[in-house]
Amino acid sequence: MRITQKGQVTIPQDVRSRLGLLPYTEVEFEIAGDHACIRKAPGSAGAGTRGQNAIKALWGAADKSMSTDEIMALTRAVSKRGAVTRATGRRAKR
């Protein structure tokens, strides 16, 4: 594993999984002799944090203006062509 020119290093997936490190998780480093320890920063694992981070990442990302009815129609995914509905996973009746 190498440090990039920007001082970045990729934390292996198994380490991220064991520590519960998701994208945008705040971490802190502790220097101990000739090595460093990484851990979640206090308060970074609170309830709702993952959802709040998702909202922050998506806020303002839409490039089209849609009405609530249009959004609901897309969410329900029901059409006259027999699209699969979200609720049942079956094709809508014609």
RATABEL-V375746 format. One line per field, one symbol per residue. phi: phi as a letter, one per 40 degrees, with the letter a starting at -180 (. if undefined). A space follows every 50 residues. Layout:
phi: ???
This chain:
phi: .bccccgbaccddccccccgccdgccbbbbcbgbbbbbaccdgcbccgdc cccccdccdgccbbcbcdccccccccfbaccgcccccbgbcccc
